[in-house]
Amino acid sequence: MPRQNTLTISLGSKIRLQSKSIPPVLKKRIYEKLVFVNPDFQRRHRNGEMLGNVNSHIKCLRENHQHIFIPRGFLYQLTVLCRRLGVRYRILDSRPKFETIRMEFHGQLKDYQKIALEEILRKDFGILVGGPKTGKKVIALKYVSSRSVPTLIIAPHANVVKDWERKVRIFLQIDSKDMGIIEDRKYSIGNKITLAHTSGVTKKIKAIRNKFGLVVIDDCNYCPARFFSNVVSQFNSLYTLGLAGSTTRKDGLSRLMYYYVGDIIHTIDRERVLEDRSLVKADIKVRETPFHFPYSSQRDFPALMESLMQDQERLKLIASDVKREFDNGSTPILVLSGGSLQSQNLSEILLTIGIKFRTVDVKASHEELKSVEAEFNKGHIPLLLAPLNVISKSFMPTSVSVLFLITPVYFKGELAEFLKSLNSGNPRSRVKIYDYVDTQVGILKNYFRIRSYSYGMKAQPVFLENS
């Protein structure tokens, strides 16, 4: 029996296959996939409308005497076909290499977003699907920082391009003046990030096709169909990531997204998103603090937090709020700090203004924690000051009237469980939460933005007046 030749899959801006090396059965299957009836022709024919110049079929491949060229988003499907048909293959990667550039993500993904990120990082080409307000852009920006290559972000609508500009400023801390822009009348390439409208990219594709290591295409299901075959097909990037609100297009040409960008890698679970957003049912009081710090990278974070926990203006603002609620009889009050340093500094201020309180820390025994929890729930401890990490299975009070979150925090693990249970001690009342947002420090402002989703804040929160 003659030995079967190995099929070489040459990977560049397109997939190139040598015609004579393709077994007939594989070639037949490729054609069945990549040549299909045009839905527009089908609709017009069915309705008895004029066909005009509408092609009856859409052909997503090109063949000459020696080679067949197919969209590289079809790579995974091609390898699956080869394995099913017993065709040996090897991939010859001729994509250009790009110098790594440093991009740092300033934010924190939620658990469902982390799952999505892990999935899309496993593939070089593909699509992330998620409905509105599922955080696709934030996931994509974390993906961009992980790939660390010059990146082009394309969107089919001008307002979406503008939204990307805002999010790049927030999460990658890149100024607008340092971003490139490609639109009808604007053309510049950024060192790290370039934002583009589909029409601008269409006009400049020959000039930019080899300039980017990563191409992100937002709203794939709204991009013009020809944009995939005429424009996306020319990019010779290392990676392509598509973002889509759904798996279908109104024109019936969803497969163009998959063939030219890549298969669906991950679909965000809407139920998980809604679950995260409905974490806290409370009356939220947002306080803007005067705290500022020259934060520039994650290396600065320990110093940032140490400075925050000792900042006297910030602490006096918190103490003033605690005193007002205490004097109004809104007890029991729980103040959760970032640790012993912040607890000690706040304690000193509370004592000077005549507020009596009880403290507890992580060194307390299981029995002591349970005893304090029981006393607090009965109302015998009007004001309790504790570090965040004391919240555990041993200590999770439920009869909180007012909760003060005085340090930037993520709602996860046992803290998330605690927040969900807040009203269980007195289901008739609605707990009040004071949250302090440090608007002059970009990363801390981002942390509040993440918390605000759990509060169910759909718009920008209204800040309390500092008095």
C-alpha positions as semicolon CSV with decimal commas, in nm:
position;residue;x (nm);y (nm);z (nm)
1;M;0,000;0,000;0,000
2;P;0,157;0,335;-0,101
3;R;0,250;0,568;0,180
4;Q;0,016;0,867;0,208
5;N;0,175;1,208;0,152
6;T;0,161;1,460;0,436
7;L;-0,055;1,762;0,358
8;T;0,128;2,088;0,428
9;I;-0,101;2,359;0,564
10;S;0,081;2,688;0,504
11;L;-0,052;2,949;0,745
12;G;-0,020;3,320;0,665
13;S;-0,288;3,578;0,595
14;K;-0,468;3,283;0,433
15;I;-0,430;2,906;0,440
16;R;-0,249;2,774;0,134
17;L;-0,279;2,409;0,033
18;Q;-0,092;2,241;-0,252
19;S;-0,360;2,108;-0,486
20;K;-0,185;1,783;-0,575
21;S;-0,141;1,695;-0,206
22;I;-0,510;1,718;-0,120
23;P;-0,692;1,384;-0,123
24;P;-1,010;1,407;-0,337
25;V;-1,238;1,327;-0,043
26;L;-1,088;1,613;0,161
27;K;-1,110;1,855;-0,130
28;K;-1,477;1,764;-0,175
29;R;-1,550;1,834;0,191
30;I;-1,364;2,167;0,179
31;Y;-1,574;2,276;-0,118
32;E;-1,894;2,163;0,054
33;K;-1,809;2,387;0,347
34;L;-1,667;2,694;0,174
35;V;-1,901;2,719;-0,126
36;F;-2,263;2,769;-0,025
37;V;-2,592;2,916;-0,146
38;N;-2,621;3,293;-0,108
39;P;-2,908;3,358;0,140
40;D;-2,995;3,684;-0,039
41;F;-3,026;3,500;-0,374
42;Q;-3,232;3,231;-0,205
43;R;-3,468;3,487;-0,048
44;R;-3,514;3,683;-0,373
45;H;-3,574;3,365;-0,571
46;R;-3,827;3,241;-0,318
47;N;-4,016;3,573;-0,318
48;G;-4,007;3,610;-0,696
49;E;-3,795;3,926;-0,676
50;M;-3,549;4,051;-0,937
51;L;-3,216;3,870;-0,903
52;G;-3,005;4,128;-1,084
53;N;-2,633;4,074;-1,026
54;V;-2,680;3,876;-0,705
55;N;-2,460;3,565;-0,715
56;S;-2,636;3,236;-0,651
57;H;-2,343;3,105;-0,444
58;I;-2,080;3,252;-0,215
59;K;-1,732;3,112;-0,263
60;C;-1,490;3,149;0,028
61;L;-1,190;2,996;-0,148
62;R;-0,971;3,057;-0,449
63;E;-0,788;2,802;-0,661
64;N;-0,517;2,823;-0,925
65;H;-0,317;2,552;-1,103
66;Q;-0,100;2,475;-0,800
67;H;-0,276;2,586;-0,484
68;I;-0,606;2,633;-0,304
69;F;-0,635;2,940;-0,081
70;I;-0,888;2,934;0,202
71;P;-0,966;3,171;0,494
72;R;-0,743;3,107;0,792
73;G;-1,034;3,123;1,036
74;F;-1,121;2,783;0,887
75;L;-0,798;2,633;1,027
76;Y;-0,954;2,443;1,316
77;Q;-1,234;2,301;1,102
78;L;-0,974;2,198;0,842
79;T;-0,764;2,009;1,097
80;V;-1,077;1,837;1,229
81;L;-1,165;1,727;0,874
82;C;-0,812;1,594;0,823
83;R;-0,826;1,386;1,140
84;R;-1,171;1,249;1,061
85;L;-1,065;1,150;0,711
86;G;-0,730;1,011;0,823
87;V;-0,529;1,273;0,633
88;R;-0,183;1,336;0,775
89;Y;-0,093;1,704;0,792
90;R;0,161;1,951;0,922
91;I;0,120;2,324;0,978
92;L;0,386;2,552;0,833
93;D;0,348;2,881;1,018
94;S;0,460;3,173;0,804
95;R;0,293;3,448;1,005
96;P;0,524;3,741;1,085
97;K;0,679;3,777;1,429
98;F;0,627;4,090;1,635
99;E;0,837;4,242;1,909
100;T;0,671;4,217;2,249
101;I;0,553;4,551;2,385
102;R;0,461;4,614;2,748
103;M;0,093;4,667;2,816
104;E;-0,048;4,643;3,166
105;F;-0,412;4,578;3,249
106;H;-0,545;4,797;3,530
107;G;-0,849;4,619;3,660
108;Q;-0,986;4,291;3,789
109;L;-1,193;4,040;3,595
110;K;-1,493;3,872;3,748
111;D;-1,491;3,495;3,771
112;Y;-1,703;3,444;3,457
113;Q;-1,473;3,683;3,269
114;K;-1,165;3,491;3,383
115;I;-1,316;3,171;3,242
116;A;-1,374;3,344;2,908
117;L;-1,019;3,481;2,904
118;E;-0,865;3,140;2,970
119;E;-1,060;2,995;2,679
120;I;-0,974;3,262;2,422
121;L;-0,605;3,258;2,518
122;R;-0,590;2,894;2,407
123;K;-0,662;2,984;2,043
124;D;-0,493;3,220;1,797
125;F;-0,814;3,284;1,600
126;G;-1,172;3,284;1,720
127;I;-1,482;3,462;1,843
128;L;-1,604;3,549;2,193
129;V;-1,984;3,567;2,211
130;G;-2,175;3,755;2,479
131;G;-2,484;3,972;2,502
132;P;-2,495;4,341;2,594
133;K;-2,327;4,442;2,922
134;T;-2,140;4,113;2,961
135;G;-1,797;4,278;2,969
136;K;-1,664;4,158;2,633
137;K;-1,455;4,472;2,583
138;V;-1,293;4,441;2,925
139;I;-1,210;4,074;2,861
140;A;-1,069;4,170;2,522
141;L;-0,845;4,439;2,676
142;K;-0,707;4,188;2,925
143;Y;-0,647;3,959;2,626
144;V;-0,470;4,247;2,446
145;S;-0,240;4,304;2,743
146;S;-0,166;3,930;2,762
147;R;-0,070;3,905;2,394
148;S;0,145;4,221;2,420
149;V;0,178;4,293;2,048
150;P;0,073;4,597;1,840
151;T;-0,306;4,579;1,829
152;L;-0,575;4,706;1,592
153;I;-0,929;4,729;1,731
154;I;-1,200;4,761;1,464
155;A;-1,567;4,849;1,510
156;P;-1,847;4,912;1,254
157;H;-1,995;5,214;1,435
158;A;-1,830;5,545;1,530
159;N;-1,984;5,552;1,879
160;V;-1,840;5,206;1,948
161;V;-1,494;5,325;1,840
162;K;-1,533;5,614;2,086
163;D;-1,631;5,373;2,362
164;W;-1,317;5,168;2,293
165;E;-1,109;5,484;2,331
166;R;-1,256;5,542;2,675
167;K;-1,203;5,184;2,787
168;V;-0,843;5,174;2,660
169;R;-0,773;5,487;2,864
170;I;-0,926;5,331;3,173
171;F;-0,801;4,973;3,159
172;L;-0,470;5,004;2,975
173;Q;-0,390;5,357;3,098
174;I;-0,298;5,470;2,745
175;D;-0,372;5,836;2,666
176;S;-0,589;5,918;2,366
177;K;-0,299;6,106;2,205
178;D;-0,093;5,786;2,213
179;M;-0,358;5,578;2,036
180;G;-0,362;5,547;1,659
181;I;-0,685;5,613;1,471
182;I;-0,803;5,498;1,129
183;E;-1,124;5,657;1,007
184;D;-1,241;5,810;0,680
185;R;-1,040;6,131;0,728
186;K;-0,794;6,027;0,999
187;Y;-0,495;5,799;0,970
188;S;-0,228;5,732;1,230
189;I;-0,075;5,415;1,373
190;G;-0,023;5,390;1,750
191;N;0,281;5,220;1,902
192;K;0,054;4,993;2,107
193;I;-0,313;5,045;2,021
194;T;-0,484;5,167;1,706
195;L;-0,861;5,214;1,690
196;A;-1,044;5,196;1,359
197;H;-1,379;5,217;1,185
198;T;-1,450;4,945;0,928
199;S;-1,473;5,201;0,647
200;G;-1,132;5,347;0,731
201;V;-0,971;5,004;0,743
202;T;-1,124;4,912;0,407
203;K;-0,954;5,212;0,246
204;K;-0,615;5,154;0,412
205;I;-0,592;4,774;0,418
206;K;-0,293;4,747;0,182
207;A;-0,093;4,989;0,396
208;I;-0,174;4,827;0,732
209;R;-0,217;4,455;0,661
210;N;0,124;4,361;0,807
211;K;0,148;4,616;1,089
212;F;-0,046;4,443;1,367
213;G;0,018;4,133;1,573
214;L;-0,342;4,124;1,697
215;V;-0,661;4,233;1,523
216;V;-0,975;4,264;1,738
217;I;-1,304;4,294;1,546
218;D;-1,594;4,415;1,757
219;D;-1,961;4,359;1,670
220;C;-1,880;4,090;1,412
221;N;-2,249;4,029;1,358
222;Y;-2,291;4,392;1,242
223;C;-1,982;4,428;1,023
224;P;-2,058;4,440;0,647
225;A;-2,039;4,092;0,494
226;R;-1,785;4,201;0,231
227;F;-1,561;4,333;0,508
228;F;-1,469;3,975;0,599
229;S;-1,389;3,849;0,249
230;N;-1,231;4,171;0,117
231;V;-1,055;4,311;0,424
232;V;-1,019;4,068;0,715
233;S;-0,882;3,808;0,473
234;Q;-0,580;4,031;0,404
235;F;-0,454;4,078;0,760
236;N;-0,136;3,885;0,834
237;S;-0,154;3,914;1,212
238;L;-0,049;3,653;1,465
239;Y;-0,389;3,662;1,634
240;T;-0,747;3,754;1,544
241;L;-1,020;3,794;1,805
242;G;-1,381;3,861;1,714
243;L;-1,647;3,987;1,955
244;A;-2,012;3,919;1,879
245;G;-2,340;3,987;2,054
246;S;-2,494;3,670;1,910
247;T;-2,405;3,369;1,698
248;T;-2,619;3,481;1,404
249;R;-2,637;3,764;1,151
250;K;-2,957;3,909;1,005
251;D;-2,824;3,853;0,652
252;G;-2,783;3,479;0,715
253;L;-2,406;3,498;0,656
254;S;-2,290;3,400;1,003
255;R;-2,046;3,150;0,857
256;L;-1,842;3,438;0,711
257;M;-1,755;3,538;1,068
258;Y;-1,637;3,187;1,144
259;Y;-1,442;3,130;0,822
260;Y;-1,255;3,462;0,822
261;V;-1,220;3,532;1,196
262;G;-1,245;3,189;1,357
263;D;-1,484;2,955;1,533
264;I;-1,671;3,047;1,850
265;I;-1,424;2,988;2,131
266;H;-1,646;3,080;2,424
267;T;-1,999;3,201;2,491
268;I;-2,049;3,406;2,807
269;D;-2,312;3,254;3,034
270;R;-2,582;3,517;3,073
271;E;-2,706;3,358;3,394
272;R;-2,362;3,395;3,552
273;V;-2,356;3,762;3,455
274;L;-2,699;3,829;3,605
275;E;-2,603;3,637;3,918
276;D;-2,295;3,855;3,965
277;R;-2,491;4,175;3,907
278;S;-2,758;4,092;4,162
279;L;-2,507;4,016;4,435
280;V;-2,602;4,301;4,669
281;K;-2,952;4,429;4,746
282;A;-2,884;4,742;4,950
283;D;-2,910;5,119;4,980
284;I;-2,571;5,226;4,844
285;K;-2,406;5,547;4,964
286;V;-2,109;5,638;4,746
287;R;-1,844;5,867;4,892
288;E;-1,579;6,034;4,676
289;T;-1,252;6,066;4,869
290;P;-0,972;6,323;4,829
291;F;-0,705;6,052;4,833
292;H;-0,446;6,064;4,557
293;F;-0,130;5,866;4,484
294;P;0,118;5,863;4,191
295;Y;0,029;5,510;4,077
296;S;0,181;5,396;3,747
297;S;0,217;5,015;3,757
298;Q;0,133;4,710;3,967
299;R;0,469;4,741;4,142
300;D;0,328;5,052;4,311
301;F;0,024;4,871;4,453
302;P;0,163;4,776;4,800
303;A;0,280;5,135;4,858
304;L;-0,054;5,264;4,727
305;M;-0,252;5,056;4,976
306;E;-0,024;5,143;5,267
307;S;-0,066;5,512;5,188
308;L;-0,445;5,474;5,156
309;M;-0,478;5,304;5,495
310;Q;-0,293;5,589;5,666
311;D;-0,442;5,884;5,478
312;Q;-0,583;6,114;5,745
313;E;-0,827;6,307;5,527
314;R;-0,978;5,983;5,402
315;L;-0,998;5,838;5,754
316;K;-1,162;6,153;5,894
317;L;-1,425;6,139;5,618
318;I;-1,503;5,778;5,711
319;A;-1,512;5,857;6,084
320;S;-1,753;6,146;6,020
321;D;-1,990;5,913;5,832
322;V;-1,967;5,648;6,105
323;K;-2,045;5,907;6,375
324;R;-2,348;6,038;6,187
325;E;-2,499;5,689;6,149
326;F;-2,409;5,601;6,508
327;D;-2,569;5,919;6,646
328;N;-2,881;5,849;6,436
329;G;-2,914;5,510;6,605
330;S;-2,861;5,315;6,282
331;T;-2,710;5,020;6,462
332;P;-2,564;4,761;6,454
333;I;-2,287;4,905;6,236
334;L;-2,007;4,697;6,085
335;V;-1,690;4,864;5,957
336;L;-1,470;4,641;5,739
337;S;-1,112;4,764;5,703
338;G;-0,819;4,660;5,488
339;G;-0,625;4,528;5,787
340;S;-0,476;4,611;6,125
341;L;-0,299;4,926;6,000
342;Q;-0,620;5,088;5,879
343;S;-0,818;4,960;6,179
344;Q;-0,567;5,114;6,420
345;N;-0,564;5,450;6,243
346;L;-0,943;5,468;6,230
347;S;-0,974;5,355;6,593
348;E;-0,765;5,649;6,710
349;I;-0,990;5,898;6,529
350;L;-1,312;5,734;6,654
351;L;-1,187;5,753;7,013
352;T;-1,108;6,123;6,980
353;I;-1,466;6,198;6,870
354;G;-1,615;5,994;7,154
355;I;-1,741;5,687;6,966
356;K;-1,735;5,358;7,157
357;F;-1,678;5,043;6,953
358;R;-1,566;4,684;6,967
359;T;-1,287;4,533;6,757
360;V;-1,213;4,182;6,641
361;D;-0,929;4,047;6,428
362;V;-0,814;3,730;6,255
363;K;-0,616;3,620;6,560
364;A;-0,939;3,557;6,749
365;S;-1,033;3,194;6,810
366;H;-1,329;3,024;6,645
367;E;-1,521;3,038;6,973
368;E;-1,448;3,408;7,022
369;L;-1,559;3,491;6,667
370;K;-1,884;3,301;6,712
371;S;-1,946;3,479;7,043
372;V;-1,889;3,824;6,888
373;E;-2,113;3,730;6,593
374;A;-2,396;3,627;6,826
375;E;-2,369;3,945;7,036
376;F;-2,360;4,161;6,723
377;N;-2,667;3,993;6,572
378;K;-2,858;4,050;6,898
379;G;-2,772;4,421;6,888
380;H;-2,545;4,410;7,194
381;I;-2,252;4,551;6,994
382;P;-2,364;4,879;6,831
383;L;-2,040;4,933;6,638
384;L;-1,792;4,666;6,534
385;L;-1,460;4,731;6,358
386;A;-1,304;4,431;6,181
387;P;-1,064;4,355;5,894
388;L;-1,207;4,215;5,571
389;N;-1,028;3,884;5,610
390;V;-1,211;3,808;5,933
391;I;-1,522;3,732;5,724
392;S;-1,534;3,353;5,715
393;K;-1,751;3,055;5,801
394;S;-1,666;3,132;6,164
395;F;-1,773;3,495;6,139
396;M;-2,055;3,606;5,910
397;P;-2,295;3,842;6,093
398;T;-2,637;3,882;5,933
399;S;-2,808;4,161;6,131
400;V;-2,610;4,450;5,983
401;S;-2,792;4,781;5,962
402;V;-2,506;4,983;5,812
403;L;-2,194;4,840;5,648
404;F;-1,885;5,050;5,582
405;L;-1,647;4,921;5,314
406;I;-1,348;5,146;5,374
407;T;-1,091;4,979;5,152
408;P;-1,100;4,886;4,780
409;V;-1,237;4,533;4,764
410;Y;-1,355;4,262;4,524
411;F;-1,678;4,078;4,593
412;K;-1,569;3,718;4,575
413;G;-1,542;3,407;4,789
414;E;-1,662;3,433;5,148
415;L;-1,705;3,809;5,123
416;A;-1,950;3,759;4,835
417;E;-2,142;3,503;5,041
418;F;-2,150;3,748;5,332
419;L;-2,293;4,026;5,114
420;K;-2,562;3,796;4,976
421;S;-2,670;3,710;5,331
422;L;-2,680;4,067;5,463
423;N;-3,059;4,102;5,484
424;S;-3,126;3,753;5,616
425;G;-3,104;3,867;5,981
426;N;-3,379;4,123;5,929
427;P;-3,544;4,069;5,588
428;R;-3,788;4,360;5,642
429;S;-3,509;4,618;5,645
430;R;-3,267;4,710;5,367
431;V;-2,902;4,732;5,466
432;K;-2,716;5,055;5,397
433;I;-2,365;5,031;5,250
434;Y;-2,109;5,311;5,244
435;D;-1,856;5,266;4,966
436;Y;-1,554;5,492;4,925
437;V;-1,431;5,555;4,572
438;D;-1,088;5,710;4,519
439;T;-1,157;5,888;4,191
440;Q;-0,811;6,043;4,165
441;V;-0,641;5,703;4,138
442;G;-0,731;5,529;3,810
443;I;-0,699;5,168;3,925
444;L;-0,904;5,229;4,242
445;K;-1,173;5,401;4,036
446;N;-1,180;5,087;3,820
447;Y;-1,222;4,871;4,129
448;F;-1,529;5,072;4,226
449;R;-1,665;5,038;3,873
450;I;-1,647;4,660;3,914
451;R;-1,819;4,678;4,254
452;S;-2,089;4,904;4,110
453;Y;-2,206;4,622;3,881
454;S;-2,275;4,410;4,189
455;Y;-2,474;4,699;4,331
456;G;-2,685;4,699;4,014
457;M;-2,578;5,051;3,916
458;K;-2,649;5,080;3,544
459;A;-2,541;5,443;3,515
460;Q;-2,276;5,655;3,681
461;P;-2,348;5,660;4,057
462;V;-2,447;5,981;4,232
463;F;-2,183;6,078;4,485
464;L;-2,280;6,204;4,828
465;E;-2,176;6,559;4,911
466;N;-1,870;6,561;5,135
467;S;-1,965;6,749;5,447
